[in-house]
Each structure stands twice: as C-alpha cells, then as structure tokens.
Amino acid sequence: MQDLNLLNQKRYDVTAWFYDILDYPWELQYRKWRPGLLADVSGEVLEAGVGTGRNLKYYPPHVNLTAMDFSAVMLRKAAKRCAKASCTVQFVHEDASSMVAIPSERYDWIVAFFLCCVLPRDLQEQAVSEFARVLKPGGRFRLLEMKYSADPALRKRQIFFAPFVARVYGAGFDRETLQHVQNHPNLKVTGTRYLKHDTYLLIDGVRER
Ligand SMILES: C[S@@+](CC[C@H](N)C(=O)[O-])C[C@H]1O[C@@H](n2cnc3c(N)ncnc32)[C@H](O)[C@@H]1O
C-alpha cells in the first residue's frame, strides 16, 4: 500500500495550506483534550504525525521532542508554532511506517494523535512495529484514534462523512489500531478509554521488553 501512503503524503502537502481552517470545528473539541493528554509525557518524546503542531504548546518544559511528519509542508506549518512550545523541539521529515533515520530504543514516549487512522490499512502493523522498535524498554505510548460508533444514528452520520474524510484527510473510521498494538509481542496496552461517545479512542501502553 505504498501508493496510498505516497498519495497521503501528496495530499497533506496540499491540505497543509488550509488544514487549520478545515479542521477548526473539530479542533474546538480537541484543544480541550490536548493539555490533559500531554501533561504526564516526559523525557525523549517522539510525536509521529505532528501535523501543524497543535500539540506543541502543551508539552511540559522538560520534554525533548522530536516532531515527525512525512509532509514537508505540514512540518513547516508546525515550525511556526514552535515559538509557543516550552519544550525543546527538533523536526524530522520521516515516514512513521519506516522511520529509517530513527535509531532503535531512542524514545521514552511516543505520541500519535489521528495518525493511525490515516495510515493505509496495510501499513498499520508496520507502523506499530516501528513504534515498538524506537521505544526504549519501559517506554510508553499514547495513541488517539477515531472509530466507527456502535450507535446506529452516529454510525450513519460517520458513514455519510466517510468519503469526505477519506478524500480530504486520507483517513478512515475502520482502522484496527488497538488490535495491532495488542498483537505486538513487545507492546502492552495499559489502558483504553473513549474521550467522546464510542468514537474517539485513547490507547495507552508500554513497551515491555
Ligand atoms: C489528521 S493529521 C493529525 C495531525 C496532528 N497529529 C493533530 O493532532 O492535529 C495526520 C498527520 O499525520 C501525517 N501523516 C500521515 N501519514 C504519515 C506517515 N506515514 N508518516 C508520517 N506522517 C504521516 C500527516 O501528514 C498529517 O500531518
């Protein structure tokens, strides 16, 4: 599915120019979650799929952040938010499903919000394996995903919006991120909870060995 990944990269190089406007209605909700979701993150941190840098200002000051994205234009937008960050930040232009420039066991934390729901289905496992590789043993991860709801009315709305979400964000509600993490021999899920309805799923975990 490299073709879909490449298509996503091109898509985000274009979407980057109006991403913050496009995402604004949802960001009104996300901005309430972001500070709490980043308050306990510490040490060497990789944010995979940093986007336009919406999380940057919420990292605690003692964090040393590697902000990764495969869209050069998204990274440039994120760099503009760097002045608001109280932690140190390095930007890396890199694919989260390969991470060729990232050494193994480098990070204490991985944060990825709305990344795995963008990755093509066939690259999901690969990306989760990369998370496991670049985390130190004992390192933690926090993933935020969107999912199809079991509620028929909500699911109907999601199905209606799915073509738009796929076209504009390259994203889907049908990814199986939690299963991929649970299936990985070195990763352990320590907690899951929904932030809203049964659609915004937070996955917390640790690399065991
Ligand atoms: C939906 S946006 C989310 C941005 C940000 N995490 C947030 O919370 O606002 C997804 C981001 O992941 C990036 N992305 C998608 N696939 C990627 C990949 N394979 N490697 C690295 N970044 C990727 C996109 O370029 C985009 O910036």
PDBQT file of the ligand as one rigid body, heavy atoms in Angstrom, charges set to zero:
ROOT
HETATM    1  C1  LIG A 301      -5.050  14.023  10.693  1.00  0.00    +0.000 C 
HETATM    2  S1  LIG A 301      -3.473  14.790  10.776  1.00  0.00    +0.000 S 
HETATM    3  C2  LIG A 301      -3.262  14.901  12.551  1.00  0.00    +0.000 C 
HETATM    4  C3  LIG A 301      -2.242  15.958  12.932  1.00  0.00    +0.000 C 
HETATM    5  C4  LIG A 301      -1.930  16.058  14.422  1.00  0.00    +0.000 C 
HETATM    6  N1  LIG A 301      -1.464  14.817  14.969  1.00  0.00    +0.000 N 
HETATM    7  C5  LIG A 301      -3.073  16.593  15.228  1.00  0.00    +0.000 C 
HETATM    8  O1  LIG A 301      -3.406  16.006  16.267  1.00  0.00    +0.000 OA
HETATM    9  O2  LIG A 301      -3.617  17.639  14.847  1.00  0.00    +0.000 OA
HETATM   10  C6  LIG A 301      -2.406  13.437  10.350  1.00  0.00    +0.000 C 
HETATM   11  C7  LIG A 301      -0.945  13.843  10.201  1.00  0.00    +0.000 C 
HETATM   12  O3  LIG A 301      -0.174  12.644  10.042  1.00  0.00    +0.000 OA
HETATM   13  C8  LIG A 301       0.730  12.819   8.969  1.00  0.00    +0.000 C 
HETATM   14  N2  LIG A 301       0.994  11.501   8.398  1.00  0.00    +0.000 N 
HETATM   15  C9  LIG A 301       0.121  10.684   7.770  1.00  0.00    +0.000 A 
HETATM   16  N3  LIG A 301       0.729   9.544   7.386  1.00  0.00    +0.000 NA
HETATM   17  C10 LIG A 301       2.016   9.649   7.818  1.00  0.00    +0.000 A 
HETATM   18  C11 LIG A 301       3.135   8.787   7.717  1.00  0.00    +0.000 A 
HETATM   19  N4  LIG A 301       3.071   7.616   7.094  1.00  0.00    +0.000 N 
HETATM   20  N5  LIG A 301       4.298   9.202   8.269  1.00  0.00    +0.000 NA
HETATM   21  C12 LIG A 301       4.386  10.406   8.910  1.00  0.00    +0.000 A 
HETATM   22  N6  LIG A 301       3.366  11.273   8.998  1.00  0.00    +0.000 NA
HETATM   23  C13 LIG A 301       2.186  10.895   8.465  1.00  0.00    +0.000 A 
HETATM   24  C14 LIG A 301       0.043  13.774   8.009  1.00  0.00    +0.000 C 
HETATM   25  O4  LIG A 301       0.959  14.417   7.163  1.00  0.00    +0.000 OA
HETATM   26  C15 LIG A 301      -0.659  14.710   8.983  1.00  0.00    +0.000 C 
HETATM   27  O5  LIG A 301       0.184  15.776   9.331  1.00  0.00    +0.000 OA
ENDROOT
TORSDOF 0
